[in-house]
Amino acid sequence: MLGVSAPGNQDLLVNLPAPQQKVVAAVYKFRDQTGQYKPSVNGANWSTAVTQGTTTILLKSLEESGWFTPIERENLGNLLNERKIVRSTRAEAEAITGRPEPILPGLLFAGIILEGGIISYDANVITGGAGLRYFAAGGSSQYREDKVTVYLRAISTSTGEILKTVYTSKTILSQSIDFGMFRYVKFKRLLEAETGFTYNEPSEIAVKEAIDKAVQSMIIEGITAGLWSLKDQKDLESPVIQSYFKEKEDLPNNDIHGQLMTDRRGRIGISAAAGAMRYNGDYSNPAIRGMADVGIRYSTRNSLAFDLKLGRGSLATARNFSTGINYAEVNANYFFFPKLQYTPYVQVGGGVAQANNRIGDFGTDLNSDNLFPYLKGSVGLEYLATPRLGIDVNASSSYFLSDNFDGVQQGRFNDYFWTAKLGVNWYFNLYKK
């Protein structure tokens, strides 16, 4: 038995290499076996969750693949009745004219029977959304994922043996976005406006894509099992078949949403980033200044990674205070989804900032003390654009262990600063798959 997730690309089916000989296939019944109805928030809904015409969809997919000769079996009674009418009409014509009528040829019999159906429809596999409203005006968005699963098996008509069984799954996406405003524009005059849209992916399209993928899987699995053959054996190296083998290889490491889970980050990595700093201390009117840093990272086989970073930036206010800083820090990172292509993370650490050219109020030189230790906490997101290259977005807050960074000691809290940056991570020593 083989299971794969449908990618929603019909080209994977119609671009398959040519067969040595088409296989005659019969489909008696390929139905919705879930018996589920569409989910509804307002009372009962007696419409089925998925299409009931899956036999017709499967026959069309078999025809499009170019590997099968489908024959009529779903409404076999109608076909046999029509053949009886043909025989009766010819017999009557032969009795009237005395001339023999041609014999009706026999029905084509199938080499394999294809069975199965839709065996699962899971609603609300993932739900989520976001919204923002201020002063009675704002908008929101919501999304929902459902999942449909299809099983397909090939049965030998000569022995009754089940030759191969495959299954595929396809997600069905629903999205909605709305915007509204509710406001008094004048005394006793109320303005209210709403707009939005909802998109529901048709379940019939999702079922078609899942069935297409099941047919493609059946063909390629049959080739590897020796059930049928390619017209040219060199076509085994075609991109469609090799892509399928790669997908099959990754399948055991996929989660329920089809995302590949594997060891991704190498043990050693280097990083570079640039961004902005914002001072928060005893002076008012803080200003935003630029910064940059470089670093080296050591990643473990679990969710932890450790950084050593060296950087330079500046902290200042609009008028009263300014200084450049060089800093060195050590951080520990915890990745929430280390085996996915993207992962949010949290970071804690500490370091030492060296302040130079510290100028305080009225141009006072504050360079008497220029080493300031601090603690740091941050959140970030890393996206692996390639197996080695990661794009990193990070926002952090660093809290000095003394309140003398700006030369003024007042208030309950020490001086601190904010940092936001965008960087890249380059990994070496990638894990062997």
C-alpha positions as a Python dict, from the first residue, in 0.01 Angstrom:
ca = {
    (1, 'M'): (0, 0, 0),
    (2, 'L'): (125, 345, -87),
    (3, 'G'): (3, 688, 27),
    (4, 'V'): (86, 1024, -124),
    (5, 'S'): (-55, 1377, -105),
    (6, 'A'): (-209, 1513, -422),
    (7, 'P'): (-14, 1817, -548),
    (8, 'G'): (-302, 1958, -751),
    (9, 'N'): (-115, 1942, -1085),
    (10, 'Q'): (-291, 1760, -1368),
    (11, 'D'): (27, 1771, -1581),
    (12, 'L'): (168, 1492, -1363),
    (13, 'L'): (-103, 1266, -1509),
    (14, 'V'): (-135, 1371, -1872),
    (15, 'N'): (244, 1400, -1924),
    (16, 'L'): (321, 1042, -1825),
    (17, 'P'): (540, 844, -2071),
    (18, 'A'): (364, 618, -2321),
    (19, 'P'): (284, 255, -2228),
    (20, 'Q'): (396, -51, -2421),
    (21, 'Q'): (30, -160, -2434),
    (22, 'K'): (-283, -12, -2284),
    (23, 'V'): (-448, -202, -2000),
    (24, 'V'): (-820, -279, -2031),
    (25, 'A'): (-975, -169, -1700),
    (26, 'A'): (-1327, -201, -1563),
    (27, 'V'): (-1476, 24, -1294),
    (28, 'Y'): (-1800, -107, -1146),
    (29, 'K'): (-1837, 132, -855),
    (30, 'F'): (-1617, 404, -715),
    (31, 'R'): (-1830, 588, -464),
    (32, 'D'): (-1831, 820, -167),
    (33, 'Q'): (-1806, 578, 126),
    (34, 'T'): (-1810, 843, 399),
    (35, 'G'): (-2182, 925, 396),
    (36, 'Q'): (-2099, 1268, 535),
    (37, 'Y'): (-2295, 1586, 479),
    (38, 'K'): (-2159, 1936, 442),
    (39, 'P'): (-2079, 2098, 778),
    (40, 'S'): (-2323, 2376, 863),
    (41, 'V'): (-2345, 2629, 1144),
    (42, 'N'): (-2711, 2702, 1080),
    (43, 'G'): (-2916, 2386, 1123),
    (44, 'A'): (-2899, 2068, 918),
    (45, 'N'): (-2750, 2055, 569),
    (46, 'W'): (-2856, 1753, 362),
    (47, 'S'): (-2607, 1818, 80),
    (48, 'T'): (-2325, 1564, 71),
    (49, 'A'): (-1976, 1683, 160),
    (50, 'V'): (-1822, 1551, -164),
    (51, 'T'): (-1943, 1478, -514),
    (52, 'Q'): (-2129, 1154, -584),
    (53, 'G'): (-1998, 1127, -941),
    (54, 'T'): (-1657, 985, -855),
    (55, 'T'): (-1695, 684, -1088),
    (56, 'T'): (-1723, 920, -1384),
    (57, 'I'): (-1426, 1123, -1261),
    (58, 'L'): (-1213, 809, -1231),
    (59, 'L'): (-1305, 694, -1583),
    (60, 'K'): (-1204, 1035, -1718),
    (61, 'S'): (-870, 1021, -1534),
    (62, 'L'): (-802, 673, -1675),
    (63, 'E'): (-868, 802, -2025),
    (64, 'E'): (-648, 1111, -1978),
    (65, 'S'): (-355, 905, -1853),
    (66, 'G'): (-322, 720, -2184),
    (67, 'W'): (-242, 396, -1998),
    (68, 'F'): (-588, 240, -1973),
    (69, 'T'): (-877, 144, -2198),
    (70, 'P'): (-1180, 196, -1974),
    (71, 'I'): (-1488, -19, -2045),
    (72, 'E'): (-1847, 37, -1934),
    (73, 'R'): (-1945, -153, -1623),
    (74, 'E'): (-2123, 98, -1400),
    (75, 'N'): (-2447, 70, -1599),
    (76, 'L'): (-2386, -274, -1742),
    (77, 'G'): (-2759, -359, -1734),
    (78, 'N'): (-2836, -76, -1977),
    (79, 'L'): (-2563, -196, -2212),
    (80, 'L'): (-2686, -556, -2207),
    (81, 'N'): (-3045, -448, -2270),
    (82, 'E'): (-2936, -240, -2566),
    (83, 'R'): (-2743, -536, -2710),
    (84, 'K'): (-3057, -750, -2677),
    (85, 'I'): (-3250, -489, -2876),
    (86, 'V'): (-2980, -493, -3144),
    (87, 'R'): (-2992, -875, -3170),
    (88, 'S'): (-3373, -875, -3183),
    (89, 'T'): (-3382, -608, -3453),
    (90, 'R'): (-3128, -791, -3667),
    (91, 'A'): (-3311, -1121, -3627),
    (92, 'E'): (-3636, -959, -3743),
    (93, 'A'): (-3461, -800, -4040),
    (94, 'E'): (-3306, -1134, -4133),
    (95, 'A'): (-3648, -1306, -4117),
    (96, 'I'): (-3807, -1042, -4340),
    (97, 'T'): (-3535, -1005, -4601),
    (98, 'G'): (-3388, -1354, -4587),
    (99, 'R'): (-3040, -1208, -4588),
    (100, 'P'): (-2812, -1295, -4293),
    (101, 'E'): (-2729, -1007, -4061),
    (102, 'P'): (-2380, -964, -3910),
    (103, 'I'): (-2327, -1115, -3566),
    (104, 'L'): (-2290, -865, -3283),
    (105, 'P'): (-1929, -880, -3159),
    (106, 'G'): (-1861, -991, -2804),
    (107, 'L'): (-1799, -748, -2522),
    (108, 'L'): (-1443, -650, -2441),
    (109, 'F'): (-1339, -806, -2112),
    (110, 'A'): (-1112, -639, -1856),
    (111, 'G'): (-768, -743, -1747),
    (112, 'I'): (-804, -560, -1417),
    (113, 'I'): (-1089, -422, -1209),
    (114, 'L'): (-1036, -91, -1029),
    (115, 'E'): (-1216, -58, -696),
    (116, 'G'): (-1214, 181, -403),
    (117, 'G'): (-1369, 515, -327),
    (118, 'I'): (-1362, 822, -106),
    (119, 'I'): (-1306, 679, 240),
    (120, 'S'): (-1258, 993, 448),
    (121, 'Y'): (-1368, 1355, 461),
    (122, 'D'): (-1228, 1549, 757),
    (123, 'A'): (-1368, 1897, 817),
    (124, 'N'): (-1186, 2173, 1004),
    (125, 'V'): (-847, 2003, 1004),
    (126, 'I'): (-695, 2350, 1048),
    (127, 'T'): (-881, 2671, 1132),
    (128, 'G'): (-745, 3015, 1206),
    (129, 'G'): (-768, 3383, 1141),
    (130, 'A'): (-665, 3733, 1238),
    (131, 'G'): (-832, 4068, 1281),
    (132, 'L'): (-777, 4428, 1382),
    (133, 'R'): (-1032, 4688, 1483),
    (134, 'Y'): (-973, 5043, 1603),
    (135, 'F'): (-1227, 5313, 1676),
    (136, 'A'): (-1512, 5096, 1542),
    (137, 'A'): (-1336, 5035, 1208),
    (138, 'G'): (-1133, 4735, 1102),
    (139, 'G'): (-1130, 4399, 931),
    (140, 'S'): (-1063, 4031, 983),
    (141, 'S'): (-976, 3720, 789),
    (142, 'Q'): (-1045, 3352, 854),
    (143, 'Y'): (-939, 3030, 689),
    (144, 'R'): (-1025, 2663, 716),
    (145, 'E'): (-878, 2344, 573),
    (146, 'D'): (-1070, 2023, 509),
    (147, 'K'): (-916, 1701, 382),
    (148, 'V'): (-1049, 1431, 148),
    (149, 'T'): (-881, 1088, 115),
    (150, 'V'): (-920, 847, -179),
    (151, 'Y'): (-826, 476, -196),
    (152, 'L'): (-777, 289, -526),
    (153, 'R'): (-692, -78, -577),
    (154, 'A'): (-626, -290, -887),
    (155, 'I'): (-762, -649, -893),
    (156, 'S'): (-662, -919, -1141),
    (157, 'T'): (-967, -1063, -1320),
    (158, 'S'): (-790, -1394, -1384),
    (159, 'T'): (-692, -1472, -1023),
    (160, 'G'): (-879, -1220, -806),
    (161, 'E'): (-547, -1110, -657),
    (162, 'I'): (-521, -749, -535),
    (163, 'L'): (-225, -632, -739),
    (164, 'K'): (-169, -289, -587),
    (165, 'T'): (-340, -46, -349),
    (166, 'V'): (-272, 328, -334),
    (167, 'Y'): (-426, 619, -148),
    (168, 'T'): (-404, 995, -180),
    (169, 'S'): (-516, 1296, 23),
    (170, 'K'): (-605, 1648, -87),
    (171, 'T'): (-677, 1956, 123),
    (172, 'I'): (-978, 2180, 54),
    (173, 'L'): (-919, 2545, 145),
    (174, 'S'): (-1182, 2800, 249),
    (175, 'Q'): (-1101, 3166, 313),
    (176, 'S'): (-1299, 3476, 407),
    (177, 'I'): (-1200, 3842, 440),
    (178, 'D'): (-1426, 4121, 564),
    (179, 'F'): (-1399, 4489, 651),
    (180, 'G'): (-1647, 4703, 843),
    (181, 'M'): (-1690, 5050, 988),
    (182, 'F'): (-1934, 5172, 1253),
    (183, 'R'): (-1912, 5538, 1346),
    (184, 'Y'): (-2116, 5845, 1439),
    (185, 'V'): (-2033, 6114, 1183),
    (186, 'K'): (-2276, 6367, 1329),
    (187, 'F'): (-2517, 6387, 1616),
    (188, 'K'): (-2783, 6121, 1554),
    (189, 'R'): (-2613, 6032, 1225),
    (190, 'L'): (-2465, 5685, 1221),
    (191, 'L'): (-2245, 5555, 938),
    (192, 'E'): (-2215, 5179, 899),
    (193, 'A'): (-2040, 5003, 608),
    (194, 'E'): (-1936, 4644, 548),
    (195, 'T'): (-1765, 4459, 266),
    (196, 'G'): (-1582, 4132, 216),
    (197, 'F'): (-1566, 3808, 24),
    (198, 'T'): (-1544, 3435, 85),
    (199, 'Y'): (-1364, 3174, -127),
    (200, 'N'): (-1444, 2803, -95),
    (201, 'E'): (-1238, 2566, -306),
    (202, 'P'): (-1484, 2336, -489),
    (203, 'S'): (-1473, 1988, -338),
    (204, 'E'): (-1523, 1836, -684),
    (205, 'I'): (-1191, 1985, -800),
    (206, 'A'): (-1015, 1852, -491),
    (207, 'V'): (-1161, 1504, -550),
    (208, 'K'): (-1054, 1519, -917),
    (209, 'E'): (-698, 1609, -820),
    (210, 'A'): (-687, 1330, -558),
    (211, 'I'): (-814, 1074, -811),
    (212, 'D'): (-566, 1196, -1075),
    (213, 'K'): (-286, 1148, -826),
    (214, 'A'): (-414, 801, -734),
    (215, 'V'): (-418, 698, -1101),
    (216, 'Q'): (-66, 832, -1150),
    (217, 'S'): (51, 643, -840),
    (218, 'M'): (-114, 322, -964),
    (219, 'I'): (59, 351, -1301),
    (220, 'I'): (408, 414, -1164),
    (221, 'E'): (374, 154, -889),
    (222, 'G'): (257, -96, -1151),
    (223, 'I'): (564, -19, -1361),
    (224, 'T'): (801, -82, -1070),
    (225, 'A'): (612, -402, -978),
    (226, 'G'): (626, -535, -1336),
    (227, 'L'): (247, -532, -1385),
    (228, 'W'): (279, -325, -1705),
    (229, 'S'): (565, -175, -1902),
    (230, 'L'): (685, 148, -2059),
    (231, 'K'): (710, 176, -2435),
    (232, 'D'): (1068, 298, -2389),
    (233, 'Q'): (1248, 189, -2072),
    (234, 'K'): (1455, 507, -2083),
    (235, 'D'): (1139, 694, -1986),
    (236, 'L'): (1188, 562, -1635),
    (237, 'E'): (1422, 860, -1593),
    (238, 'S'): (1157, 1111, -1701),
    (239, 'P'): (1098, 1408, -1468),
    (240, 'V'): (742, 1300, -1385),
    (241, 'I'): (846, 954, -1265),
    (242, 'Q'): (1157, 1075, -1084),
    (243, 'S'): (953, 1345, -910),
    (244, 'Y'): (712, 1076, -793),
    (245, 'F'): (997, 862, -655),
    (246, 'K'): (1133, 1166, -469),
    (247, 'E'): (787, 1237, -325),
    (248, 'K'): (753, 874, -221),
    (249, 'E'): (1094, 884, -52),
    (250, 'D'): (993, 1192, 148),
    (251, 'L'): (649, 1056, 237),
    (252, 'P'): (743, 883, 569),
    (253, 'N'): (873, 1218, 695),
    (254, 'N'): (563, 1422, 601),
    (255, 'D'): (325, 1547, 868),
    (256, 'I'): (-54, 1531, 834),
    (257, 'H'): (-51, 1854, 632),
    (258, 'G'): (197, 1719, 374),
    (259, 'Q'): (491, 1923, 501),
    (260, 'L'): (830, 1749, 490),
    (261, 'M'): (978, 1700, 837),
    (262, 'T'): (1351, 1629, 829),
    (263, 'D'): (1679, 1743, 984),
    (264, 'R'): (1751, 2065, 799),
    (265, 'R'): (2008, 2287, 963),
    (266, 'G'): (2375, 2191, 962),
    (267, 'R'): (2570, 2186, 1288),
    (268, 'I'): (2778, 2491, 1197),
    (269, 'G'): (2648, 2810, 1042),
    (270, 'I'): (2747, 3171, 989),
    (271, 'S'): (2517, 3473, 986),
    (272, 'A'): (2502, 3836, 884),
    (273, 'A'): (2224, 4084, 956),
    (274, 'A'): (2137, 4453, 936),
    (275, 'G'): (1861, 4653, 1099),
    (276, 'A'): (1782, 4933, 1340),
    (277, 'M'): (1821, 5014, 1711),
    (278, 'R'): (1603, 5229, 1933),
    (279, 'Y'): (1727, 5366, 2266),
    (280, 'N'): (1501, 5370, 2575),
    (281, 'G'): (1640, 5539, 2885),
    (282, 'D'): (1629, 5849, 3097),
    (283, 'Y'): (1626, 6093, 2803),
    (284, 'S'): (1313, 6163, 2600),
    (285, 'N'): (1260, 6163, 2223),
    (286, 'P'): (1451, 5842, 2138),
    (287, 'A'): (1578, 5811, 1782),
    (288, 'I'): (1620, 5510, 1552),
    (289, 'R'): (1971, 5431, 1432),
    (290, 'G'): (2121, 5162, 1212),
    (291, 'M'): (2313, 4850, 1316),
    (292, 'A'): (2476, 4541, 1169),
    (293, 'D'): (2626, 4222, 1307),
    (294, 'V'): (2790, 3893, 1208),
    (295, 'G'): (2795, 3566, 1396),
    (296, 'I'): (2857, 3195, 1412),
    (297, 'R'): (2598, 2933, 1511),
    (298, 'Y'): (2613, 2580, 1648),
    (299, 'S'): (2294, 2375, 1606),
    (300, 'T'): (2207, 2059, 1794),
    (301, 'R'): (1999, 1771, 1658),
    (302, 'N'): (1697, 1888, 1853),
    (303, 'S'): (1539, 2233, 1884),
    (304, 'L'): (1837, 2419, 2034),
    (305, 'A'): (2103, 2634, 1868),
    (306, 'F'): (2370, 2864, 2015),
    (307, 'D'): (2500, 3189, 1865),
    (308, 'L'): (2806, 3406, 1913),
    (309, 'K'): (2753, 3750, 1757),
    (310, 'L'): (2967, 4061, 1710),
    (311, 'G'): (2803, 4383, 1601),
    (312, 'R'): (2809, 4757, 1579),
    (313, 'G'): (2536, 5023, 1601),
    (314, 'S'): (2444, 5348, 1769),
    (315, 'L'): (2192, 5465, 2030),
    (316, 'A'): (2070, 5824, 2047),
    (317, 'T'): (1789, 6065, 2118),
    (318, 'A'): (1681, 6356, 1903),
    (319, 'R'): (1898, 6610, 2094),
    (320, 'N'): (2035, 6510, 2433),
    (321, 'F'): (2227, 6183, 2396),
    (322, 'S'): (2419, 5981, 2140),
    (323, 'T'): (2678, 5705, 2136),
    (324, 'G'): (2816, 5436, 1914),
    (325, 'I'): (2840, 5084, 2051),
    (326, 'N'): (3031, 4770, 1968),
    (327, 'Y'): (2886, 4458, 2124),
    (328, 'A'): (2951, 4089, 2168),
    (329, 'E'): (2680, 3851, 2284),
    (330, 'V'): (2602, 3481, 2331),
    (331, 'N'): (2248, 3355, 2268),
    (332, 'A'): (2051, 3034, 2303),
    (333, 'N'): (1776, 2973, 2044),
    (334, 'Y'): (1476, 2743, 2071),
    (335, 'F'): (1314, 2651, 1737),
    (336, 'F'): (949, 2548, 1761),
    (337, 'F'): (946, 2352, 1430),
    (338, 'P'): (1309, 2264, 1358),
    (339, 'K'): (1220, 2001, 1095),
    (340, 'L'): (1004, 2230, 882),
    (341, 'Q'): (1115, 2474, 614),
    (342, 'Y'): (1006, 2767, 832),
    (343, 'T'): (1002, 2798, 1208),
    (344, 'P'): (940, 3069, 1469),
    (345, 'Y'): (1185, 3075, 1756),
    (346, 'V'): (1262, 3246, 2085),
    (347, 'Q'): (1606, 3362, 2190),
    (348, 'V'): (1762, 3447, 2526),
    (349, 'G'): (2116, 3557, 2594),
    (350, 'G'): (2347, 3824, 2718),
    (351, 'G'): (2644, 4028, 2616),
    (352, 'V'): (2865, 4331, 2671),
    (353, 'A'): (2834, 4663, 2490),
    (354, 'Q'): (3133, 4894, 2450),
    (355, 'A'): (3018, 5255, 2423),
    (356, 'N'): (3236, 5509, 2245),
    (357, 'N'): (3195, 5881, 2185),
    (358, 'R'): (2919, 5897, 2444),
    (359, 'I'): (2783, 6250, 2443),
    (360, 'G'): (2529, 6346, 2709),
    (361, 'D'): (2317, 6655, 2777),
    (362, 'F'): (2478, 6985, 2670),
    (363, 'G'): (2765, 6799, 2501),
    (364, 'T'): (2899, 6639, 2820),
    (365, 'D'): (3159, 6367, 2751),
    (366, 'L'): (3051, 6041, 2922),
    (367, 'N'): (3341, 5818, 2822),
    (368, 'S'): (3462, 5750, 3176),
    (369, 'D'): (3280, 5416, 3184),
    (370, 'N'): (3226, 5240, 2851),
    (371, 'L'): (3162, 4865, 2920),
    (372, 'F'): (2801, 4773, 2994),
    (373, 'P'): (2675, 4413, 3034),
    (374, 'Y'): (2314, 4341, 2935),
    (375, 'L'): (2056, 4062, 2913),
    (376, 'K'): (1860, 3995, 2597),
    (377, 'G'): (1531, 3837, 2492),
    (378, 'S'): (1392, 3813, 2138),
    (379, 'V'): (1151, 3642, 1901),
    (380, 'G'): (1210, 3563, 1537),
    (381, 'L'): (1123, 3362, 1228),
    (382, 'E'): (1360, 3171, 1001),
    (383, 'Y'): (1269, 3053, 651),
    (384, 'L'): (1500, 2814, 466),
    (385, 'A'): (1505, 2935, 106),
    (386, 'T'): (1749, 2653, 24),
    (387, 'P'): (1887, 2366, 236),
    (388, 'R'): (2183, 2591, 327),
    (389, 'L'): (2042, 2945, 314),
    (390, 'G'): (1803, 3073, 582),
    (391, 'I'): (1626, 3411, 585),
    (392, 'D'): (1600, 3539, 943),
    (393, 'V'): (1372, 3812, 1085),
    (394, 'N'): (1429, 3904, 1448),
    (395, 'A'): (1308, 4157, 1707),
    (396, 'S'): (1472, 4185, 2051),
    (397, 'S'): (1496, 4385, 2369),
    (398, 'S'): (1826, 4424, 2555),
    (399, 'Y'): (1828, 4534, 2920),
    (400, 'F'): (2143, 4684, 3073),
    (401, 'L'): (2244, 4564, 3419),
    (402, 'S'): (2302, 4924, 3530),
    (403, 'D'): (2118, 5254, 3483),
    (404, 'N'): (2430, 5454, 3400),
    (405, 'F'): (2450, 5387, 3026),
    (406, 'D'): (2325, 5737, 2939),
    (407, 'G'): (2497, 5905, 3235),
    (408, 'V'): (2169, 5965, 3420),
    (409, 'Q'): (2037, 5743, 3699),
    (410, 'Q'): (1670, 5789, 3770),
    (411, 'G'): (1348, 5589, 3764),
    (412, 'R'): (1282, 5229, 3864),
    (413, 'F'): (1418, 5065, 3546),
    (414, 'N'): (1763, 5050, 3393),
    (415, 'D'): (1839, 5174, 3042),
    (416, 'Y'): (1758, 4935, 2756),
    (417, 'F'): (1724, 4930, 2378),
    (418, 'W'): (1519, 4762, 2106),
    (419, 'T'): (1659, 4596, 1794),
    (420, 'A'): (1486, 4481, 1473),
    (421, 'K'): (1687, 4319, 1198),
    (422, 'L'): (1678, 4112, 882),
    (423, 'G'): (1958, 3866, 812),
    (424, 'V'): (2075, 3549, 643),
    (425, 'N'): (2215, 3227, 789),
    (426, 'W'): (2442, 2998, 589),
    (427, 'Y'): (2474, 2639, 713),
    (428, 'F'): (2758, 2391, 667),
    (429, 'N'): (2773, 2019, 754),
    (430, 'L'): (2419, 1942, 639),
    (431, 'Y'): (2269, 1624, 784),
    (432, 'K'): (2265, 1327, 550),
    (433, 'K'): (1912, 1228, 455),
}
